[in-house]
Structure formats: C-alpha cells, structure tokens
Amino acid sequence: MREHGTVRGGDLNPALLRHDPPRCEVIKCARGGAERRGRASLPSRLHWGGSGWPPRLSCSRRHGLSAAPLLPELSAKPWPRRPGHGPGARREAAFCTAVTCTDFSMKTLIAAYSGVLRGERRAEAARSENKNGGSALSREGSGRWGTGSSILSALQDIFSVSWLNRSKVEKQLQVISVLQWVLSFLVLGVACSVILMYTFCTDCWLLAVLYFTWLAFDWNTPKKGGRRSQWVRNWAVWRYFRDYFPIQLVKTHNLLTTRNYIFGYHPHGIMGLGAFCNFSTEATEVSKKFPGIRPYLATLAGNFRMPVLREYLMSGGICPVNRDTIDYLLSKNGSGNAIIIVVGGAAESLSSMPGKNAVTLRNRKGFVKLALRHGADLVPTYSFGENEVYKQVIFEEGSWGRWVQKKFQKYIGFAPCIFHGRGLFSSDTWGLVPYSKPITTVVGEPITVPKLEYPTQKDIDMYHAMYMEALVKLFDNHKTKFGLPETEVLEVN
C-alpha cells in the first residue's frame, strides 16, 4: 500500500486514512495560480460511495482559498505515521481536491470534481447556518453532508456549472423558434401538398387517401373558428419566439365579456409577427390580460386550402378573413369573441420598411360595415416596431416590379415581397430570420358601435372617421414610450 513512504492515489484505503492524514502540496492554486501549502484532513472531508470507491474530496476556505470548480494539480508527500492521532483530534482545514497519481482514472476525476462543487455549497450552507445560530459541525458530524458520490450525480454537477453559457444556448433556441415559424409561413403548405401528392405514388397511398377523405369532411371547419388548442397555444417554443425580439402586449382598457369586438391591427409588416405572437399564442398571456375574451386572428382564406398547414393554423385560433367566417363568429358563437383583422393587408406590406410608420386605412371600410351589422365594438391596435424586423426592396410606382406585385395581389390575394433579415448563425449575414427588434402591441380603447342590420354609407363613414381618429390618438399617446420622437407622425394612406 505504501511505496517508499509515499501514498499512491489508487491505493487509498478508508481504514488507513481514518488514522493517517496525509499532507498534500498544492502545485496549482484553485484560483490565481499561486502556490500554497497545507495539510489535508481527509477523514473530515472524504466521503465514500456504497462500494467504497471512488472517493469524493471537497475543499475548505479557512486559508482563504476559494473552492472553485477547477481541478488543481496535487502531488502526494511522504506520509509519516503519527501515533496517538485519532478521529477526535483537531482537524486542520484542507483545500486540496484530488491526489495525482499514475493510475488516477476518469471515474475518480468526475467524483472529485463533484466533491469540489458540493463542498463549496456546503461551506456556504455552514456559514449561513452559523449566522442563524445553528451548528454546522453537528450536521457534518452526523454524516448528512456525505453519503457517497455516484457517476450520475457527478455528471449532474458538471453540467450545472457556470461554464455552460446558457445565454448563448437560449439565444440559439430563440432563433430556431422564430425560423420554424417563418418557414412554416412560407413553405409548409406547399411542401405538405407536394409530399401528399407524392405519397399517392408510393406504397403509403392509403395514408394520403385517408387524409384527403378527412379533409373533405372537415372543409368548412375553418369558417366556424377552427379547432383551437390550448396545448398548442401554450407551447414553450412560443415563449422563445416572444423573447427573441422581444414582443409584449400592452392593455389600456378592459373589455367586456358580454360584447364582441373587431380589432384593427396596424401595421401589417412583412409577416405580422406581433399579431401572431400576441393573439395566436399565450406567450404574452392575452387570455390573462383580457379574461373571458377569445381572440381569432384572421388571415388569407387560401392558407386553409393547404393540407397540414390548415391544422397548424386552426390550432392557434387562426381563421379565414372572409365574410362567412366573421358573420358566424359574431352572430352564432356567443359573446366575448375578438376578431383581429390586419386591415392594411398585402397592400400595406409593400410599403413596410424600417423607420416608417404608415398604415393603409382611408379606403378600407369593410371591417367597419361588419362591425355595424353585428354591433361589434371597434378596437384600434397599433404595433410599434413591426416594420423594423425586416428590410425590403421597395419598387417605385409604375415600375415593372410594382406591376408584378399588384397583379399577384389582385388575382392571388397576396403580394410577393423581396425582403431579408439576418442569418441563422450571425446577425452580420443575410437570411430569413427577422432582426431582433422590440415589438410592442398596444390595444386601445374600444369604440362602442350600435347594431344596424342595414347600415348606410353615412353611418359607415362616420364610424370609420372615428376609428381613424382613435388610431392616430393611440399612436401619439404611446410613441415616445417606445423610442419614437415627439415629432413622429403616423401616415394614414
């Protein structure tokens, strides 16, 4: 067990160590790299597992040495026997973490590392207990601080230390969560359609037949508000989505559950990211801020003709922006419904660019007519920062690029935009990931609207003017709170 008076790490024995404390020379200090010397009182700090191996060593701070989560190199010194030394003798503080030896295995390294971390925590607990009048020595003597070390617990300690930069990991998770939504918005519907058509030509054709049969029976479900899933709305991915920008929802007035509402959301931006996060997920706790109100974000009806994508959208409470759907929700779905309409639509997205606050609203009166027919209150909503997250190529009026965009808008319902954000791994490159800019959605005061089965054009114009005035007032009251100068003016087109 002893060779030439030197103890080898592989030969440590609990029975011998109980009466023979070795002396260890610290080759490298745990902090600062300074050399120190000390005597290790192993019986007081050495804890053994169920099988007796590996030992777990911890450090003391009595000599001013912090037990950092590092493994200093130690060398064993001659170990003279000291007669009369027993467990009850005065113990000196120890600041060594492991004994270097030729056959020191990785298993022992992990166990010793675990002991360093736990020893630091226990020292903190002891000081706290002493301040509160308790006895840390009684706990140490009772063995409650050392019951052995397993590989599992050692690995848990290693992965819980601060060298894992959690902020970088969380940032990448935020980027991935945003990217998955952007790709879903752009290509999920088309990709699933192609895959299902291809499935018809394979041995799995029966799956495609079953899905299209289900699709035929379920075709009109989106017109009735879809199938809202609270489980999907509460996914953790939406919290990462929210924190990436970040996105927040500001409530200015309460909403009555006995009324129905039409929210006018401005501006559209490129993808309406603020509208989706605030009203199609629970990331900003819309249900808690407006209890009893069921939000329905209205989007292009063509999205609900795409297989799989339609299920994804309906699970978040998204519905088609057409007359049949809005009539059903405001007349046959009870009260407490809030339909969010991005009033500017595709035309507004064509003018979206950083630093510009403009809305397309003067000739958009259809949502006011629907509100009058059903007696639904109008709620102006402005999202500060929506235009900041993407950069876009703006085509001048009369150019061929603008002509193509308008033709798409007329016959398909959306206008293709040439835009870019940042790259997946770097903000210095171009990509589809939006820039990390704050988006704050402010919900204004509702405008009480009477129910008129056959509203006249005069009625529509009057409430449309009231809505525009309320929207401009909402913008002016909050613009300085979210980084805009007092001289900034909302451009209403």
N, C-alpha and C positions, 0 to 999 in steps of 0.2 A: 504493500500500500504506500509506503514511503520510499523514495529513492534518493539517497544522499541527502536526507533531511529536507527534501522538497516535496510538497504535496502536488500531485497532478490532478487537474480538474476531473478527469474521468474516474479517479479513484476516490472521490469524496464519499464519505460514509456518514450517515446521521449519527450512529452510535459514537464514532470517534469525535465528530465535530461538537458533540454535546459537551465535551470536557476540554477540547483543544482548539481554542480560537486562533486561526492563522492571522498573520499580518500580510497585508497586501500593499503593494506600492502602485499608486495611480500613475500610469505613464502619461495619460492624457486626461485632463480635467473634463468633466461633463460640460462645462461652459468656459469659454475663453481660451482653452488650450494650455492653461498654466499647469505646472506640475505641483502636486501636493502629496503628502504622505499621511497615512493614517492606519488605524488598526481596525480590522473588520470584526465586529462582534456577530458572527454568523448565527449562533443559536437564537439570538433575538430577532433576526431578520430573515432567516432561511426557513422556507416553508416547503413541505414535501407533498407530492401528489399521492394518490391512493397506492400506486405501485412503488413509491419511494424514489422515482426518477421521472422527469428531470427536476432539479431544484429551482426555486424561484427566488431571486435575490432582489432586495429593494434597498433604497438609499435613505440616509438621514441628512438633515440640513444643519446639524448642530455646529459644523465647522464652516457654515456659510456657503456650502456647495449646493447649488440647485440641482435637483434630480430631474434633469431634462431628458426627453425621450431620445437619448443618444447612447451608444454603446462604447464607452471608453476602453482603451486597451489596458489590460492589467497584467502584471506578472506576479507569480507566486514567489514568496520569500521563504527562507528556512523556517521551519515550524518547530521550535523547541517546546518540549513538554513543560507545563507549569503545574507542579504538584499543588494540590490544595485549591486549585481553581475549579469552581463548580457553577452550576446554573444560577445560584443566588448571589454570586459576586457582582461587583459594579461593572456595568457594561459601558463600553465606550462607543461613541457614535461612529457609524460606518457610512462611507459614501462611495463604495465600490459596487459595481453592478454585475460583474461576471469574472471568473478566473480564466485567463487564457491558458490554453494547453493544446497539445498537438492533436488530441482526439476529441476536440470540442465540437460537437455535432450541431447541425442546424436546428435540431429539435430543442437543444439546450439554449441556443441563441434566442429562439422565439419565446421560450419560457422566461428567460432572464429579462427580455425586453418587456414582457407583460408585467413582471415584477416591478420594474422601474416605474412604469406608468401607475400601477396600483399603489406603490409606495408613496408616490407624490400625492395621490389623492388622500391616502390615509394620514399623511402628515398634515395636510390641510384640515382634515376632519378632526385630528387630535388638537390642533391649535384652536379650532372653533369650539370644541367641547370644553377645553380648558378655560376659554373665555366665559363660557356659560356656567362654569362651576362644576363641570363633570370631571371624571377621571378617565383620561385616555389610557393610562397604564393598566387599569383594570381590564379594559377591553383587549389590550394587547396580550395581557397575561392569560386571558380566558381562551385565546385562540380564535376569536371571532374574526380576526383580520387575516387569517391564513389557513385555508382549507385545502390547499393544493392548487396546481395550475395545469390546465389541460391545453392541448393544441388549439381547440376551438375557441376557448376564452382568450388565448394569446392572440389569435388572428383577429378576434373582435376588437381587442385593444389596439392592435396595429392599425386597423382600418378606421379607427375613431379619432386618430390624432390629427393635429392641425396641418401636417404636411400635405394632406389631400386638399387641394384648393377647391373648396365646394362652390365658391362663387363662379369659377370658370365652368364647372360642370353644369350648374344651374343655368348659366347663360347659354350654353350649347343646347340644353333641353328647351329653353325658351325659343331659340332659333328654329329647332326642329319642329316644335309645336306650331309655330307660325307657318313654316314651309309646308307642313302637311295640309293645312287649310288652303293655302294658296294653290297647291297642286290639285286639291280636291275641287276647288272652284273652277280651275282652268281645264283640267283634263279627265277628271274622274268619270263624268258622264259618258264622254266619247270612248274612253278606254274600256269601260264596262260594256258598252254596246258592241264594240268590236270583239271582245272576249266572248260574249254570249253568242254572237253570230258564228264565231269560230267553233264554239262548243257543239253547234249543230252538226258539224262535220267530223266529230270525234265519237268515241265510244261513250262519252258522257252526254250525249244529245238529250237523254231523258231529263237531265237537270235543267237544261235550257227550256224544254217544253213545259216542265212544271212551273218554272219561274214566269214564263210568259202567260201561262194559264192564270196564275195568281195575279199577274199584272192586269189582265183583262177584267177580273172580278173587282180589283182594287182601284180601278182607274179614276173614279170620282172622289176617292178619299181626300186628296189634297184640297178639293173645293169645299170640304167641310171642316177645314182646320188641321187636317192631318192626324198623325198619331204622336202626340207629344210624349217624350220620355224624360222623366226627371233624372233617371240614372245617366243618360247621355248628357243632359244639360249640366250635370254636376261632375263630369269627368275632370280629373286633375290636370289633363292637358290644357284645358281652358284657363286654368289659373296661371300656367306658364305662358300661355298666349297673352293674357292680360298683363303680366309683369314685364313682358318683353318691351312694350312701348314706353311706359305703362298706360293702361286705359282705366278711366274712372267715370262713374256715373254720378251726377250731381242733381239732387232733388231740390226744387224750390217751393213746391206746393203739394199738398196732399191731393189724392184722387179718390173720389167716392166709388165704392163698390156697386152702388146702385145705378151707375151711369156707364155708358160705353164711350170709347174715345178713339179718335183718329190722330195719331202722332204724325206731324210732318217733319221728316228728318232731313237736315241740311248740314253740309253739302254732301253730294254723293261720293266724291273722291274717285279713286280708281276702282276699289272693291267694296267700299262701305264697311271697312273693318270695325269701326266703332259701333255701327248699328248691329253687326253680327254679335260681337262680344257682349254688348250690353243687354240685348233683348233676346238672343237665341241661346244664351248660356246663363249660368248662375255665377259666373266668375266675379261680377260686380254686385251680386246679391240684389238683383232687381226685384225679386219676389219679397224680400225683406223690406226694401225701401218703399215698395208700393204693395202692401199686403192686400190680397184679395183681387189683384189685377192680373189677368192672363195676357201676356204680350204675344202678338203674332207679327213677325217680320214678313212683309210682303215682297216677293221678288218675281222675276220673269216666269211666266207660266211654262215656257219651254223647258226649264230645268226639271220639271216634274214629268216630262216625257222620256227622260233618261233613266235607264234601269240602274238600280242600286243608289245612284245619286239622289233620287227622289226619296228613298227611305232615309238616307242620311239627313237630308234637309228637314223632312217632316218630324224626325225625332227631336229636333231642336225647336220645334214650334214655328217653322217657316211655312208660309202658304203662298199660293199664286196671287199676283196683284191683278186680279180681274174683277169685273162687276159681280159675277155669280158668287165668288168666294166672299167678298166683302158684304154683299147682301145677306148671305147665310149667317155669317158671324155676328152681324149687327142686329139681326131680326130673329134668328132661330137658335141662338146659342146662349141665351140668357144675358145677364148683365156682368159688368166687370171685365169686358173684353177691350183690349187696346191694340189696334192695328197700326203698325208702324209702316208708313209709306215714304220711300225715298223720292220725294216729289220731283227733283230735278232730273232723275233718270239718266239715260245714256247721254242725252244732250249736255247735261251738266258735267259728266265725266270727261268730256272732250276739252273742257277748259280748266281741268284740275291741274294745278301746279303749285309748288311751294311758294309761300309768301302771298298767295292770292286768296281773298275771301269774297267769293262771288257765288250767287245762287241763281238758278233758273226757275222763276216763280210767276212772273207777271201774267203769262198766258196759261198757267197751269191751274185750272179751276175745277177740274173733275172731282177732286177729293173733297172740295167744299160742297159740291152738289150732293155727293153721297152722304156727307155729314148732315145736311139739311133734311134729306129724305128719311133718315133714320134717327134724327135727334141726337147724334153723337157729338160730344164736345171736341173742339179742335185744340190740340196741344202743340205749340211751336217748340221745336227741339233743334238746338244747334250744337255741332260737334267741333270744338276748337282743336286744330291740329290734324284733321282728317286729310287735308290736302298736302301735308308735309311729308308723308311716308313714302311717296313715290315721285320720281321725276319722269316727265313725259315729253315726247316730241309734239309740239303744237303746230298744226298746219293752219296756215292763213286761210281766211275765207276766199273762195274762188280757186284755190289750188287743187291739184288732182287728188292729193291725199285727203283733203276735207270732203271732196266729192265722193270718194270711195267710202269714207266713214258714214256719210249721210245716207248713201244707198243701203249699206248694211243696216243702219238704224231703221230705215223705212220698211224694209222687207223681212228682216230677221228679228228686229227688236232690240239689238244692242249694237254699239259702235266699237269696232276694234281700235285699240289704242296701242301705240308703240311706247312702252314705258320700261323703266328699270328701277331696281332697288340695289341692295348690297349683295355681296356673295355669301355663300353658305359659311365659309370659314374666315372671311375677312371683310371688314367694312370698307376696305380700300378698293375692292373689286366690284364689278357689276354682276347682278343676278336678279332672281325673282323674290328674294327675301326683302320685305319692306324695311326702310330705315327705322331705327329705334327713336321715334319722336313721340312725346306725350300726346295722347288723345283724351280730351275731356268733353263728355257729352252732358249738356245742361238741358234739363227738362223744364220748360217754362210753365207759366200759369195757364190753366185751361180756359178756353173761351166757350161760354155756355151758348149752345146752338139749339133753337127750337126745332121741333119735328114738323116738317112741311112736306106732305106727300107729293105735291107738285110745286116745287119752288120756282119762282120767276127768275129771270136773268138779273133783275134788280136786286133780289134777295141774295143771289149768288155773288154779285159784285160787291155788295155791302159787306158780307162776311169775309170775302176774300181780302178786301181792303183792311178790315180789322185784323185779319191774320198776318198780313204783311207788316202792319204797324207793330204788332206784338212781337214778331220775329226780330225786327230791327231794334226794338227796345231791349229784348233779351240779349242780343249781341252787344249793344252799347253798355249794358249794365255789368257784363262779365268779361269784356275783352281785356281790361287791364289786369285782371286776376290771373290770366293765363298767357301773359307775355306779349300782348299786343299794345301798341302805344295808344294814347288817348285820341290821337288824330285819325286812327284807322276807321274806315267807313265800310260798311257792308254793301257790296254792289249787288243790286237786285235787277236781274235781266228778265 
